[in-house]
């Protein structure tokens, strides 16, 4: 049988109808252990069983959901793969929108999953090292337009905050730049204001976010009724909030040409 860990990402995305059909095909063999097996059907149904096992691990992610698309949120790469495992990598390459709880189920029994490095509850495990070419630059007080595309709604609550990505769990250092007590309700059409919105960058962070890889804008969307949580992060730098004041102070203290005019000298 082929090595699933080496198959392309699309191999891990199975329509629900295919999963149901596959399960139906193997049901007689599961319910009747004495059913005759030939070399051919043993190989065929063994493959089906492996397929169902793989597709079943995908089920928690198949509901899809949402992610930052403008600017683009962190994407999986080799750093994510090394920390969270090949299975998680293929899942996220196939569909970046899945929930954290589903990923936890996928990686639970994977030998190449490293919980000390993966940190699924920080940016859904996505790494700055894979996204160095997609770092945004902002200034204190700047209004930033964001697009979070909701692929499939699930009623919950959400917020946009700034996190310190150097901390293991992504410590929040500026909370609720945007907040929704009810988000992506299944009882109403998707609201444009919940997909396209703006946030104002804080003015009190000093130089905490001056260096690349230190801070990220994080969308946190939790749907408790179905026990699913979704995160997406945008890496950015923020010029020191003291820079503007320092520049103004320097401008104020700088001698003006008129201070050296003949009139000014005469007045002295």
Protein Blocks (a to p, Z undefined) as FASTA:
>chain_A
ZZfklpcfklmpccfklmmmmmmmmmmmmmmmmbccdfklmmmmmmmmmmmmmmmmmmmm
mnopbdcfbdcdddddfklmmmnojklmmmmmmomkbcfklmmmmmmmgckbcfklnomm
ggghpafklmmmmcccddehiacddddddfbgcddddddddddfkbmnopafbghkbccf
bghiakbccdfklmgccddddfklojmlmpghkaccddddddfknopacddddddddddf
klmmmmmmmmmmpccfklmgmklmmmZZ
